[in-house]
Amino acid sequence: FIAIVISPAIKKLQELKLPRILAFILVMGVIFFALGSITNTVVKTLNGLLGYMPELQAKFKILTDEYIKLAVKYGFEINSVLPSGFDPNSIFTSVGGFLKSGTQIASKAFFIFLLVTFMLFETQIFYQKVEYFASKNPQTNLIVDTFISNLKRYLAIKSIASGATGIIIWLGLEFLGVPYASLWGIVACVLNFIPTIGSIIAAFPAILVSLLLNDISTCLWVATLYICVNVAIGNFIEPKFLGKGLGISTLVVLLSLLFWGFLFGVGGMFLAVPLTMSLKIALDANPSTKFIAVLLSDKVE
């Protein structure tokens, strides 16, 4: 999917009379620089945060105990709500595992770069294969063109929206004095590609850190920042540019997150919408499976 989005940039440079190999080197150089800078920032910040984890864990335990005592004082039966044997530190154990996995994912960014490089080399051959199959079945060309066009549009708009989300979150957290603001901005940008739940997941680490290292007032401002940004971009700006969307119902998007996430893990959740969209286009092209495409759609035509 990354290769499909990048290939038009190489094609555009070729139209400007730049040799293909130079266009390829220029585009991949820009990507390599951006990917390297982001990876370096993420790995350094995550390593620093992991080293700070024991102190955060201790503060979280103290804070949790205080809130439990306060709740009991005002008559709330906390023990009946919390599971038996609940340990607040178990939350930080999960967070620590998530951060370590994030470091591992970031360290694999170079492998992704190499993979995209070889895919871009194959783009011309790919289109030749499409033309070959189109000569055998004219509908094939229409399906592929529709899929690539919709995918480019979706990823372009989603990338701009996610980038804007990350930048606003980063600047907002810097203004509020929340530690590791750049990391939370990158997390917000990346997780925004996961429909519906990604932005919610991205908010929790920043809110938790602001509660532990700042104060309750800052924590509330951080929560407000995330809500305002995600409502404005996710519910108004993004749908406006996507128009009527990609024709997939909200329920199907949520179910696709579970399905593709189960098959391919975290990567499947990021690609849930493009994969479901491609499946819908393929089903819609065949009269015998068109009814399934209708079930996936957000409207009946």
VEXDREN-2710 file (C-alpha; in Angstrom, 1 decimal):
% VEXDREN-2710
k/r/px/py/pz
1/PHE/0.0/0.0/0.0
2/ILE/2.9/2.4/0.7
3/ALA/4.4/1.6/-2.7
4/ILE/1.1/2.3/-4.4
5/VAL/1.0/5.7/-2.8
6/ILE/4.6/6.6/-3.5
7/SER/4.7/5.4/-7.1
8/PRO/2.8/8.5/-8.5
9/ALA/5.6/10.7/-7.1
10/ILE/8.2/8.8/-9.1
11/LYS/5.9/9.0/-12.2
12/LYS/5.4/12.7/-11.8
13/LEU/9.2/13.3/-11.6
14/GLN/9.6/11.2/-14.8
15/GLU/7.1/13.5/-16.5
16/LEU/9.4/16.4/-15.6
17/LYS/12.1/14.7/-17.7
18/LEU/14.0/13.2/-14.8
19/PRO/15.4/9.7/-15.4
20/ARG/13.5/7.0/-13.6
21/ILE/16.6/5.9/-11.6
22/LEU/17.2/9.5/-10.4
23/ALA/13.5/10.0/-9.6
24/PHE/13.5/6.8/-7.6
25/ILE/16.7/7.8/-5.7
26/LEU/15.2/11.2/-4.9
27/VAL/11.9/9.9/-3.7
28/MET/13.4/7.1/-1.6
29/GLY/16.0/9.5/-0.2
30/VAL/13.3/11.8/1.1
31/ILE/11.4/8.8/2.6
32/PHE/14.6/7.3/4.1
33/PHE/15.4/10.6/5.8
34/ALA/11.9/11.1/7.1
35/LEU/11.6/7.4/8.3
36/GLY/15.1/7.6/9.9
37/SER/14.3/10.8/11.7
38/ILE/11.0/9.5/13.1
39/THR/12.5/6.1/14.0
40/ASN/15.4/7.7/15.8
41/THR/13.1/10.0/17.8
42/VAL/10.7/7.2/18.7
43/VAL/13.5/4.7/19.8
44/LYS/15.3/7.3/21.9
45/THR/12.1/8.6/23.6
46/LEU/10.8/5.1/24.3
47/ASN/14.2/4.0/25.8
48/GLY/14.1/7.1/28.0
49/LEU/10.5/6.4/29.0
50/LEU/11.2/2.8/29.8
51/GLY/14.1/3.8/32.1
52/TYR/11.7/6.1/33.9
53/MET/9.0/3.4/34.2
54/PRO/9.8/2.2/37.8
55/GLU/9.3/5.8/39.1
56/LEU/6.1/6.2/37.2
57/GLN/4.9/2.8/38.4
58/ALA/5.5/3.9/42.1
59/LYS/3.7/7.2/41.6
60/PHE/0.8/5.4/39.9
61/LYS/0.5/3.0/42.9
62/ILE/0.4/5.9/45.4
63/LEU/-2.1/7.8/43.3
64/THR/-4.4/4.8/42.9
65/ASP/-4.3/4.0/46.6
66/GLU/-5.2/7.6/47.4
67/TYR/-8.2/7.6/45.0
68/ILE/-9.4/4.3/46.4
69/LYS/-9.3/5.6/49.9
70/LEU/-11.1/8.8/48.8
71/ALA/-13.8/6.7/47.1
72/VAL/-14.3/4.5/50.1
73/LYS/-14.5/7.6/52.4
74/TYR/-17.5/8.9/50.3
75/GLY/-19.3/5.5/50.4
76/PHE/-18.2/4.0/47.1
77/GLU/-17.7/0.2/47.3
78/ILE/-14.5/0.1/45.1
79/ASN/-13.8/-3.5/46.1
80/SER/-17.1/-4.7/44.5
81/VAL/-16.2/-2.9/41.2
82/LEU/-12.6/-3.9/40.9
83/PRO/-11.8/-7.6/40.2
84/SER/-10.5/-9.6/43.2
85/GLY/-6.7/-9.4/43.5
86/PHE/-6.5/-6.3/41.3
87/ASP/-3.0/-4.9/41.2
88/PRO/-2.6/-1.3/39.7
89/ASN/0.9/-2.2/38.8
90/SER/-0.4/-4.8/36.3
91/ILE/-1.5/-1.8/34.1
92/PHE/2.0/-0.6/34.0
93/THR/3.3/-4.1/33.2
94/SER/1.0/-4.0/30.1
95/VAL/2.1/-0.5/29.2
96/GLY/5.8/-1.5/29.5
97/GLY/5.2/-4.4/27.3
98/PHE/3.5/-2.2/24.7
99/LEU/6.4/0.3/24.8
100/LYS/8.9/-2.5/24.3
101/SER/7.0/-3.8/21.4
102/GLY/6.9/-0.3/20.0
103/THR/10.7/-0.1/20.2
104/GLN/10.9/-3.4/18.3
105/ILE/8.5/-2.2/15.6
106/ALA/10.4/1.1/15.2
107/SER/13.7/-0.9/14.8
108/LYS/12.2/-2.8/11.9
109/ALA/11.5/0.4/10.0
110/PHE/14.6/-0.2/7.8
111/PHE/13.2/-3.5/6.7
112/ILE/10.0/-1.8/5.7
113/PHE/12.0/0.7/3.7
114/LEU/13.8/-2.1/1.8
115/LEU/10.5/-3.9/1.2
116/VAL/8.9/-0.7/-0.3
117/THR/12.1/-0.2/-2.4
118/PHE/11.7/-3.6/-4.1
119/MET/8.0/-3.1/-4.5
120/LEU/8.6/0.2/-6.4
121/PHE/11.0/-1.6/-8.7
122/GLU/8.1/-4.0/-9.5
123/THR/5.4/-1.3/-10.2
124/GLN/6.0/-1.3/-14.0
125/ILE/5.8/-5.1/-14.1
126/PHE/2.7/-5.0/-12.0
127/TYR/0.9/-2.7/-14.4
128/GLN/2.0/-5.0/-17.3
129/LYS/0.5/-7.9/-15.5
130/VAL/-2.8/-6.0/-15.0
131/GLU/-2.9/-5.2/-18.7
132/TYR/-2.3/-8.8/-19.5
133/PHE/-5.2/-10.0/-17.4
134/ALA/-7.3/-7.1/-18.6
135/SER/-6.9/-8.4/-22.2
136/LYS/-8.3/-11.7/-21.0
137/ASN/-11.0/-10.2/-18.8
138/PRO/-11.9/-6.5/-19.4
139/GLN/-13.5/-6.2/-16.0
140/THR/-10.1/-6.9/-14.3
141/ASN/-8.7/-3.5/-15.4
142/LEU/-11.8/-1.7/-14.1
143/ILE/-11.5/-3.5/-10.7
144/VAL/-7.8/-2.7/-10.3
145/ASP/-8.2/0.9/-11.4
146/THR/-11.1/1.5/-9.0
147/PHE/-9.2/-0.1/-6.2
148/ILE/-6.0/1.9/-6.7
149/SER/-7.9/5.1/-7.2
150/ASN/-9.9/4.7/-4.0
151/LEU/-6.9/3.5/-2.1
152/LYS/-4.8/6.5/-3.1
153/ARG/-7.6/8.9/-2.2
154/TYR/-8.2/7.3/1.2
155/LEU/-4.5/7.1/2.1
156/ALA/-3.8/10.6/0.9
157/ILE/-6.6/12.1/3.0
158/LYS/-6.0/9.9/5.9
159/SER/-2.2/10.8/5.9
160/ILE/-3.0/14.5/5.9
161/ALA/-5.6/14.1/8.7
162/SER/-3.2/11.9/10.7
163/GLY/-0.3/14.3/10.2
164/ALA/-2.4/17.2/11.3
165/THR/-3.6/15.3/14.3
166/GLY/-0.1/14.4/15.4
167/ILE/1.2/18.0/14.9
168/ILE/-1.6/19.6/16.8
169/ILE/-1.4/17.0/19.7
170/TRP/2.4/17.6/19.8
171/LEU/2.2/21.4/19.9
172/GLY/-0.7/21.2/22.4
173/LEU/1.1/18.9/24.8
174/GLU/4.3/21.0/24.5
175/PHE/2.3/24.1/25.5
176/LEU/0.8/22.2/28.5
177/GLY/4.2/21.0/29.5
178/VAL/3.5/17.3/29.2
179/PRO/6.8/15.2/29.0
180/TYR/7.6/13.3/25.8
181/ALA/5.2/15.5/23.8
182/SER/6.9/14.5/20.5
183/LEU/6.4/10.8/21.2
184/TRP/2.6/11.3/21.9
185/GLY/2.3/13.3/18.7
186/ILE/3.8/10.5/16.7
187/VAL/1.7/7.9/18.5
188/ALA/-1.5/10.0/17.7
189/CYS/-0.5/10.3/14.1
190/VAL/0.2/6.6/13.6
191/LEU/-2.7/5.2/15.6
192/ASN/-5.1/7.6/13.8
193/PHE/-4.8/5.2/10.8
194/ILE/-6.7/2.6/12.9
195/PRO/-10.4/3.6/12.4
196/THR/-12.5/4.5/15.4
197/ILE/-10.5/3.1/18.2
198/GLY/-7.0/4.2/17.2
199/SER/-7.4/7.8/18.4
200/ILE/-8.9/6.6/21.7
201/ILE/-5.9/4.3/22.4
202/ALA/-3.5/7.1/21.5
203/ALA/-4.9/9.3/24.2
204/PHE/-4.4/7.0/27.2
205/PRO/-0.6/7.2/27.5
206/ALA/-0.4/11.0/27.4
207/ILE/-3.3/11.4/29.8
208/LEU/-1.7/8.9/32.2
209/VAL/1.7/10.5/32.1
210/SER/0.2/14.0/32.5
211/LEU/-1.7/12.7/35.6
212/LEU/1.5/11.3/37.1
213/LEU/4.1/13.9/36.2
214/ASN/1.9/17.0/36.1
215/ASP/-1.4/17.4/38.0
216/ILE/-5.1/16.7/37.7
217/SER/-5.7/20.1/36.0
218/THR/-3.2/19.4/33.2
219/CYS/-4.6/15.9/32.9
220/LEU/-8.1/17.3/32.2
221/TRP/-6.7/19.8/29.7
222/VAL/-4.9/16.9/27.9
223/ALA/-8.1/14.9/27.7
224/THR/-9.9/17.9/26.4
225/LEU/-7.2/18.5/23.8
226/TYR/-7.5/14.9/22.5
227/ILE/-11.3/15.1/22.4
228/CYS/-11.4/18.4/20.5
229/VAL/-8.8/17.4/18.0
230/ASN/-10.3/14.0/17.3
231/VAL/-13.9/15.3/17.1
232/ALA/-12.9/18.2/14.8
233/ILE/-10.7/16.2/12.4
234/GLY/-12.3/12.8/12.7
235/ASN/-16.0/13.9/12.6
236/PHE/-15.9/17.0/10.5
237/ILE/-12.8/17.7/8.4
238/GLU/-11.9/14.2/7.4
239/PRO/-15.5/13.2/6.3
240/LYS/-15.8/16.4/4.4
241/PHE/-12.8/15.7/2.2
242/LEU/-13.7/12.0/1.9
243/GLY/-17.1/13.0/0.7
244/LYS/-19.5/10.1/1.1
245/GLY/-16.6/8.0/2.2
246/LEU/-15.6/4.6/0.7
247/GLY/-19.0/3.0/0.9
248/ILE/-18.3/0.8/3.9
249/SER/-20.6/0.9/6.9
250/THR/-19.3/1.8/10.4
251/LEU/-20.3/-1.6/11.8
252/VAL/-18.3/-3.3/9.0
253/VAL/-15.3/-1.1/9.8
254/LEU/-15.4/-2.2/13.4
255/LEU/-15.9/-5.9/12.5
256/SER/-13.1/-5.6/9.9
257/LEU/-10.7/-4.3/12.7
258/LEU/-11.4/-7.5/14.6
259/PHE/-11.2/-9.8/11.5
260/TRP/-8.0/-8.4/9.9
261/GLY/-6.4/-7.8/13.3
262/PHE/-7.0/-11.5/14.2
263/LEU/-5.5/-12.6/10.9
264/PHE/-2.5/-10.2/10.6
265/GLY/-2.1/-8.7/14.1
266/VAL/-1.6/-5.0/14.5
267/GLY/-0.7/-4.6/10.8
268/GLY/-4.1/-5.9/9.9
269/MET/-5.8/-3.3/12.0
270/PHE/-3.9/-0.5/10.2
271/LEU/-4.9/-2.0/6.8
272/ALA/-8.5/-3.0/7.8
273/VAL/-10.2/-0.3/5.7
274/PRO/-8.0/-0.7/2.5
275/LEU/-8.3/-4.5/2.7
276/THR/-12.1/-4.4/3.3
277/MET/-12.5/-1.8/0.5
278/SER/-10.6/-4.1/-2.0
279/LEU/-12.7/-7.0/-0.9
280/LYS/-15.9/-5.0/-1.5
281/ILE/-14.8/-3.9/-4.9
282/ALA/-14.0/-7.4/-6.0
283/LEU/-17.3/-8.7/-4.6
284/ASP/-19.2/-5.9/-6.3
285/ALA/-17.7/-6.8/-9.7
286/ASN/-19.1/-10.3/-9.7
287/PRO/-23.0/-10.6/-10.0
288/SER/-23.0/-13.8/-7.9
289/THR/-21.3/-12.1/-5.0
290/LYS/-22.7/-8.6/-5.4
291/PHE/-25.2/-9.2/-2.5
292/ILE/-22.2/-9.6/-0.1
293/ALA/-20.9/-6.2/-1.3
294/VAL/-24.3/-4.7/-0.5
295/LEU/-24.1/-6.1/3.0
296/LEU/-20.7/-4.4/3.4
297/SER/-21.9/-1.1/2.1
298/ASP/-23.3/1.9/4.0
299/LYS/-26.2/2.2/1.6
300/VAL/-28.2/0.2/-1.0
301/GLU/-28.0/1.3/-4.6
END
